Structure formats: C-alpha cells, structure tokens
Amino acid sequence: MNGLNRARELFSEARARQEKGDLEGARHAYLEALSLAPERPSVLVNLAAVLIAERRFAEAEEYARRATAVEPGNEVAWMNLGLSLLGRNQTGRAIVCFDEALSIKPSYAEAHGNKGVALAAANRLEEALVCLDAAISSKTDYPEALFGRAELLRSMGRLEESAGAWKQLLSMFPHYRYAVGGRAYTAMLMCEWSRYRETAGEIVRNTFSGKPSTPAFYALAVEDDPEFQLSCAKQWANERYSYQQRTAEFGKAYDHRKIRVAYLSSDFNSHSVSYLSAGLFEVHDRERFEVYGISWSNDDSSRIRKRIEKGFDRFIDVRGRSAEQAVTLMRQNEIDIAVNLNGFTSGESNQIFASGSAPVQVNYLGFPGTMGAEFMDYVIGDAFVIPKDAQAYYAEKVVYLPDTFQVNDSKREVSDSKLGRKEAGLPESGFVFCSFVNSYKISPTVFSIWMRLLNAINGSVLWLAAWNPWVKENLKVEAARRGIGPERIVFLPTQHYADYLAMYRLADLSLDTLPFNGGTTSSDALWGGVPLVTCAGKSFAARMAGSLLTAVGLPELITYSLEEYEQLARSLASDSAKLRDIRARLAANRLTHPLFDTVRFARHLEAAYEEMRNRFKRGEAPQSFSVGPVQ
C-alpha cells in the first residue's frame, strides 16, 4: 500500500475516532496521516479541531495556520485558527480570523457565533450580541449560540430577554449542558421564583447522575450540599481548562530570601474583593514578602483602584495577554505562591492556574467553595467555615486560619452622611430589618420568614438593595402574596461604597440568607454597627457569616435551623433592651476582636504562606494544616 492510500485510511480512522469522542486516538491517527501526506488541508484542519477540543491551543494554532497557508480559501481553517487564538486570550487576532472566515462564507454560523464570543471577551457586548443573532439567523438549531446569547443578555443586565433566551434554548434542547442552571440563575437574579424548587431539584439530580446542569458559581445558591457543590465544580473545571503537570515544571523552590506572593484578580477596582483586601496588600511584612498584583481588571479610576495599585510592590496589568504570556511573566518573576482571588466568579482567568503559574496555587476569597480542580493546591478557611469532617468535599487541601477566613480592611471608609430615615425612604419610627445581599441569594423560603417577621413586628419594614428593576417588582408581588403591603418593602438605591456603609446606621437588625450567606455584606453590616442574625448550613457559602460573628465575639447570633433563625430575629426585634446590649457589645468588639484587625490577619496568612512554601521546598505534597495564633 502506498503512503497516500495509507494516509487516507488513517484519516478515515481519525474521523471515526473524533466522532466517537476519542480525541487522543484521533490526534495520533491524524498526526500519522500527516507524516505520510504533509500539508494536506483536510488533515491539518481536522487535527487543529481535535487539538482545540483538547484545549491544546498553542499546538492547534500551528496546524490551523499551516492549513490557512496551504488553502487560504478554507473558511474552516480560518475559524479553527480563530478558536486557537481565542483559547489563548488573543481576542483581537481571533476576531480578524473569524472575519476572514466570514469573508469566504458570509452565512457561516459558527464563525458568527465564535466572533460573538470573542467580542464579548473583549467587552464589546453590543457587537457580540449582533454576531450571536446573526449566528442564530443562519442556523436556528445552534445551541452554543443560543446559550451564549442567553448568558450575554444576562451579563448586560437585560434579564427578561435573557430569561426568554433560556426558555427558547431549553425548548429546543432540553438537556443542553448548563442551560438549566443558567436559566435558574437568571430567574434568581430577578427573584422570579415560579419554578425555583422544581429547577433546583432537577439541577441536583442531574449533577449527581453525571449530567452537568449548572455552572459552578451558580451551584452555591442552589443547594446547601458540599458534595453537590464539589461535583459541580469538578464538572466545570474538567470541561473548561487544560491541565499541565506542574510538578515537572517546578522541581525545586526558587532561591530567593523573600517569599514572592502574587494576587491575581479581575476585580482590582470598585468591587467587594478590593474593599475587603486593600489593607492586606498594604500591611504585608516587606522584610519577608514581596507582593505582586496581577490584574486583568477594568481600570475604573476609582479611589480603591488607585489604593490597590499602590498597595503592591509591583502591580502588573495583563489585560490582552494570553494565559501563557501571563504564566511566562510570573515564572520570569519567580512567583512562589499564586493566589486566585476569582475562583469561578465573573471575569476569571483560571487557565493561568491550570497552566502552572507558580509552585503553590491558592484558592482564596472570591469564590466561597471548592474549585474541584487539581491545579489548585490549597483553599483558605477556618474551623467554622470548613469543619474538619467536611475536608472530603474539597479538592484543595484546607488551610485553617485561627480567627476567620475573611480578610477585612480596618481602614474601610464610612461617609459622614447625615441622611436620616425619612431621606432614605424609611419610616421615622418603627423597626428596620435590612439585608443588602445580592438578589440571587434571596430564596423564597428565607423571604417567607422575613414576611412573617414583618407581620409579627408592628410598624416594621424590610430594607433591601435594588439590584435590578425586576427585584423591586417581583418582591413586592411576593410580599403581597404573603399578606404584606408593598409600602413595607423599601429599596436602597445604588450609591458609592462609603455612602452605602453609612446607611447601616439607620437599620436595627441585619438578616442573612441561606444557602448562600452574605460575605462582604455581612462584614459591612458588622462594621456599620448592625447586629446580624445568620443560619449556618453545611457548605462554605452557607457558613461565612457564622465565621465572621465568631471572630467579632457574637456567636450567639448564629443559628443552626431556619426555625431558630426566625425565632432569634423575632426575639431581638421584640426586646429593645437585649438588642441594645448586643449593639453595644458589637461597638466595643469591632475594634478589639480579630474580625477587623487587618495586621493580625496578615500575620496569620503570612504564616500559612511560609508553611506552604516550606512544604514545597521539602518536596512534600500539599496537606491540610492549621495556623496557630501569631502575636
């Protein structure tokens, strides 16, 4: 048999393997065929597609580029080249390739769709929507484009349109991956609960049967079950990131005296992560640590952004760089410990960690749960937020800090606003319950409790954040269904952070949510002097507020069932003397207990970093450990 015939046989074998999902087998067969028939366009194009599916984007780019050189009129070759560049965060170059494909075939739905993804990644959202609409017009049964459009509309705040897009997708593809979770999250953002319980149950059942149904972040608000959340995180991580073996890359520790710690985030701007952590970056011990900020954040020119930039020894903006380029930069700077402040939150760039940015990689602060990813070594917690018997539900090894997992900025600025209740839209007398958590955290079960509290406490109101117009409308309808008039639900308008913190002075008692506690909003309430009642669940996200209350010396405000939660909130609202006593203790404890002691927290975290680095230097695998109190 001559070489060309053998190449044809191998090509057919590779295609069959590719269709069956045997990507590794397909890749080997295509490579062997290519060795017998070099520069054959069909082999190059299909090999690039397999490598893209395997998330081996650098290799895919090589073969896709060769395909475009051999056959410049091949629209699939140009699209594959665009996908390989997009996978490496080269959005501008990817868009050029998708445009080239569309110049060859204007009706090429996949090129329109992937151009839309690239434009969305470049924050050109309106243009992205035009492309996704064009993709769906060219190919109505195109689930990837339908999914992308629904997510894009959600990110643009066009929630009602997003809800319609999810409905359209699920009507055509009822079992499409992650679509049920996407639809549920959009509904939760709107506080539109008509199918909440049914959808939550479906998501949990599907996840445990191996059918990915919700992005990992959304899972935190669906069910207080650490096993479920671990399964969601594993599914999400395994599908989205290509792993490399970091042990071979980092055979020994870097040889420098100071430990180099890099914090990576898309949220170094007016974001809760920055409001919590700005002080930490400033007070790190510069005799023992060099502190880097690796940012792909939007520069909003805010005061907190300027403070964050100054807080690091080096602040490096990597916007527009590929994950590989960011990793190369970090290796050149010999970063010892890379801290992932995003996790699976919006704007993440986890491929940097999947590609091995540092000998030790830590999941911290942004994502309250396990990432389920083998490329993360440690997660920062404490004895309350991650009980010892829950370690099995974390892919990372757990580092236990002695006080609390959450850093807080002791310089958090509260404005001197003199607004009274009347100016804030509140009744001048009467009890004010508040909860400024994001709307997706408000479950119908917890809301029913809040309505029963309003019914029990005459003249009381509930003060909430107005995250979007649908929240205001839907929650007033839900209140009416529970016998509460709309005038007793008051909404706080969006405002600057310091002014928002000042608003807590007007509230009497803050109410937490379950299964997803308030994180930053819980410490905001305590910093503002307002007692917080929480119900601790089983997962990290359901135990955050309990950790904070423990660290501020008010563990009696932690309950362990929703019945107890309701009873405690009602008791405090009914007993002014008891509530005054707790408020006085909070005022005293705020500056004497560990929760808001940034320097104390930094010393504990630094002790954890030293132990992580020492274990790596000794050649030991990551293991869970506890940090003792540090003076």
C-alpha angles and dihedrals in degrees: 000000000000123000096256094054091047089050090053091051091049091048091054091047091049092050091051092050091047092053090050091051095250093137097166093051091046092051093053092047093049091049091051090048090050091053088058097040108028119200094011103158098215092053094045093048095049094042089054090050091053092048090050090052088051089049091239091139101165092055091043090054091055094055095039090052091050089050092053090049093051095041111017092176094061106110093192091056090054092047091051090050089052092050093050090052092045089052087058093049093252092137098161094052090043091055090053090054094048089050089052090053090049092049087059095042114015093187094054100134096191092053091051090048096048092044086056090053091050093048091049089051088053089051092246090133103164091050089047091055091052090054094048090049089052090050092053091046089055094044116018094187094057106127096182091058092044090051092046092049093051092050092045093052089050092051089049090055093246091130101161090053089046091053089052091049092052090049091051092049094048093046089058099033108023094179101040111147115270094351096115090053092046092053092046093050092051090050090048091052088055093042087236100152105170094116099020101117095040092048094047091053092048092051093051094046093048093048094053091047090056098258110128106228109160138031110252097251094052090053091069091069096041105063137001094228119118092199091055091047091050090051091050092048093050092049092048096046095045093052099043108041136052112221129216128194104256095185090073091047094051107036092159138012122269114264106238131113100231120061110241112218121185122195112204122199149145088209105072091127136059093338135120092248090060094044089055099042108034093096093049093060090050098050101044110128104259091194089068105021141049110203124208130187114207106193138183090166126134108256103233093175089234125152091249091052091053091047092049092052092052093046095069128072086225126014112194122189110209098175109144094019122116122245088252091054091049090050091049090051092051093048091049088054089047095232110194099192127024116198117204107212093176109050105170096337124121115295095023122159101195093156086079088064094039088056093053112258098176142003090256124035124190133197108215144164106329098070115041099209145036119309090210088219127132090214093069114079105187142016121205114233143135136233093271102044094044111027113206092248090057095062090099089069094060124082088199125067111255122242111201116210115200101236113021140331093233123088116214131194112236088198093059103146122231115192121236091238112164095199113141129208093270092056090049092054094253127127111263090230131030135066119301118208113188139190119171097178120134112278096247089066093061108096123193090242094056092042090055089055090051091052091051088052091053089050091051098046111061115226094008125140136197116231116204138170116259098228094165138348094260092059091060094046098042097044092051088052091048090049091053090052087057094049099260122127119237092240089070093064110076124185128214113220121229111272144155115300097246091050091047091053090052090058091070088074087073096054129084105200134008120219121209129213135235141243087015112038124205110266111181091013090057093055089041090059093048092046087050090054098251119133114236127213114205138177113219117218133180106272131069093254090051094052104045098100091048089057091052094048090050091052092050093049100251105109091146088076090066116094129186103209133038090240090057090044092055093046094050094048091049092047093052093046090051098045111060094179093054092047091048089054092052092047090051091050091049090051090052096042096046093080099028104045126073101255097085098027100112096180093051090049091049092053091052093048091047090053088053091050091050091052092048092051094044091052090051091048089053090052093246124147117242113279133179114262142165129237116221124220112290121204 
